[in-house]
Amino acid sequence: MNSIEKVIKFFAICKPTPTPQDVMSQIAVHIEEFQEMLEALGWGSTEDLSYQLDNLQGYYKAKAQSEVLSIIEMSDFDKVLLLDSLQDQTVTSQGIGYMMGFDMVGSLTEVANSNLSKFGSRYNGLTAEHVAVLDHNCSDIESEGRYVGVHWKRVGDYIVYFDNTGKVLKNPHTFFQPNLEEYI
């Protein structure tokens, strides 16, 4: 399985039937990653830019939590333009990495494997003891202060942790940070 297929597998596991709320949550996460790139480039301290991107991210997080969001709202999207933009972003992000001398294939594989480690091992059956551990993990994740409404859900054979916006969170027992040093 190549790196792109692993990325798609990640989403197929955690969001087998994406909702409009899931789309909004993913847009918010995409903005968050763009902010991270800007911080890496030294723009993180630019208050006006950070404020505007935080507001934009907040808008989509709120949409992700909306009970009334419907597929009709998403029908307003110019889907051809959106797909073109997403693929162009893939190309341009890979181009930046290439021009910086990064191993983009190896590093994407490392990140994809790291993302897949968020799920942990497969669960065939959940005992009361398993449920208690999973609930405790939710409390631990939430106590760190970064996420609200942390909960777990069995998705197929996997346990996936989410916050109140639907963002996929790390399993504290199985997740490993990608080691990207060797790809620089």
Legacy VTK file of the C-alpha trace (Angstrom):
# vtk DataFile Version 3.0
C-alpha trace
ASCII
DATASET POLYDATA
POINTS 184 float
0.000 0.000 0.000
1.508 3.348 -0.996
1.513 6.481 1.184
-1.560 8.075 -0.407
-3.493 4.818 0.014
-2.509 4.771 3.712
-3.800 8.332 4.118
-7.105 7.359 2.485
-7.246 4.201 4.679
-6.887 6.428 7.751
-9.955 8.410 6.742
-11.885 5.318 5.662
-11.339 3.817 9.121
-12.270 6.869 11.186
-14.944 8.336 8.900
-16.454 5.483 6.858
-19.539 7.558 5.976
-18.503 11.226 6.219
-21.160 13.752 7.155
-21.288 17.443 6.243
-20.045 18.079 9.812
-17.027 15.857 9.119
-16.228 17.927 6.018
-16.335 21.138 8.077
-14.131 19.575 10.767
-11.586 18.516 8.136
-11.528 22.027 6.668
-10.778 23.374 10.170
-7.951 20.842 10.588
-6.566 21.812 7.171
-6.483 25.472 8.255
-4.753 24.406 11.490
-2.042 22.652 9.469
-1.636 25.725 7.249
-1.138 27.792 10.416
1.527 25.326 11.526
3.352 25.837 8.215
3.211 29.606 8.681
4.641 29.234 12.191
7.475 27.095 10.795
8.204 29.900 8.318
8.312 32.501 11.092
4.821 33.978 10.683
3.428 32.568 13.931
3.931 35.805 15.825
2.036 37.917 13.303
-1.006 38.706 15.448
-3.324 39.912 12.693
-2.723 36.865 10.486
-3.014 34.442 13.413
-6.207 36.150 14.561
-7.787 35.900 11.113
-6.831 32.239 10.671
-8.046 31.411 14.204
-11.393 33.008 13.340
-11.594 31.091 10.071
-10.748 27.842 11.824
-13.323 28.647 14.521
-15.986 29.210 11.878
-15.500 25.714 10.450
-15.236 24.123 13.906
-18.596 25.695 14.766
-20.053 24.380 11.514
-18.710 20.935 12.404
-20.711 21.058 15.651
-23.899 22.305 14.000
-26.840 19.951 14.244
-28.605 21.630 11.327
-25.777 21.565 8.793
-26.963 19.731 5.744
-25.649 18.422 2.504
-27.566 21.287 0.863
-25.105 23.803 2.322
-22.285 21.832 0.771
-24.017 21.848 -2.599
-23.112 25.552 -2.769
-19.445 24.534 -3.051
-17.938 24.691 -6.514
-16.778 21.088 -6.339
-14.634 21.215 -9.475
-12.820 24.311 -8.210
-12.468 22.746 -4.752
-11.011 19.513 -6.157
-8.649 21.509 -8.376
-7.532 23.568 -5.385
-6.979 20.501 -3.183
-4.896 18.760 -5.833
-2.947 21.949 -6.548
-2.236 22.234 -2.813
-0.957 18.656 -2.855
1.298 19.457 -5.808
2.571 22.740 -4.387
3.196 21.290 -0.913
5.146 18.412 -2.471
7.022 20.977 -4.581
8.049 22.964 -1.506
9.333 19.777 0.122
11.180 18.731 -3.025
12.831 22.140 -3.365
13.850 22.010 0.303
15.514 18.644 -0.349
13.059 16.670 1.813
12.283 13.013 1.158
8.581 13.580 0.515
7.684 9.947 -0.190
9.457 8.588 2.887
8.146 11.323 5.148
4.565 10.874 3.934
4.826 7.156 4.665
6.111 7.969 8.158
3.255 10.439 8.779
0.674 7.999 7.368
1.955 5.224 9.657
1.868 7.626 12.591
-1.743 8.572 11.784
-2.731 4.906 11.594
-1.196 4.396 15.061
-3.943 6.663 16.458
-6.322 3.684 16.321
-4.341 1.143 18.259
-5.070 -2.507 17.881
-8.267 -4.032 16.595
-10.936 -4.902 19.135
-13.036 -8.007 18.664
-15.078 -7.565 21.802
-15.273 -4.909 24.467
-15.504 -5.934 28.081
-16.613 -3.625 30.879
-12.923 -3.325 31.776
-12.073 -2.184 28.223
-14.854 0.400 28.317
-13.594 1.735 31.660
-10.065 2.107 30.229
-11.385 3.841 27.108
-13.473 6.245 29.198
-10.449 6.943 31.415
-8.355 7.663 28.301
-10.978 10.220 27.225
-10.698 11.941 30.596
-6.894 11.951 30.368
-6.928 13.429 26.860
-9.431 16.117 27.843
-7.530 16.981 31.049
-4.598 18.135 28.910
-6.785 21.158 28.069
-6.468 21.092 24.295
-9.697 19.243 23.455
-13.294 19.383 24.658
-15.954 16.705 24.523
-13.494 13.856 24.070
-15.220 10.558 23.406
-14.459 7.227 21.824
-16.382 5.318 19.228
-16.019 1.848 17.835
-15.632 2.166 14.061
-15.472 -1.248 12.474
-12.743 -3.139 14.292
-11.100 -0.007 15.664
-11.582 2.345 18.578
-11.300 5.971 17.493
-11.118 8.989 19.811
-12.814 12.229 18.725
-13.297 15.709 20.146
-16.601 17.603 20.026
-15.836 18.852 16.482
-15.215 15.361 15.146
-11.437 15.751 14.971
-9.659 12.399 15.271
-7.433 12.293 18.344
-4.440 10.171 19.284
-4.816 6.923 21.222
-2.543 7.708 24.179
-1.301 4.102 24.358
-0.485 3.379 20.722
0.194 6.660 18.953
3.749 7.438 17.935
5.003 10.803 16.717
6.423 10.627 13.224
10.215 10.735 13.265
10.932 13.067 10.378
14.593 13.900 11.063
15.862 11.271 8.612
13.754 12.754 5.798
15.322 16.217 5.971
LINES 1 185
184 0 1 2 3 4 5 6 7 8 9 10 11 12 13 14 15 16 17 18 19 20 21 22 23 24 25 26 27 28 29 30 31 32 33 34 35 36 37 38 39 40 41 42 43 44 45 46 47 48 49 50 51 52 53 54 55 56 57 58 59 60 61 62 63 64 65 66 67 68 69 70 71 72 73 74 75 76 77 78 79 80 81 82 83 84 85 86 87 88 89 90 91 92 93 94 95 96 97 98 99 100 101 102 103 104 105 106 107 108 109 110 111 112 113 114 115 116 117 118 119 120 121 122 123 124 125 126 127 128 129 130 131 132 133 134 135 136 137 138 139 140 141 142 143 144 145 146 147 148 149 150 151 152 153 154 155 156 157 158 159 160 161 162 163 164 165 166 167 168 169 170 171 172 173 174 175 176 177 178 179 180 181 182 183
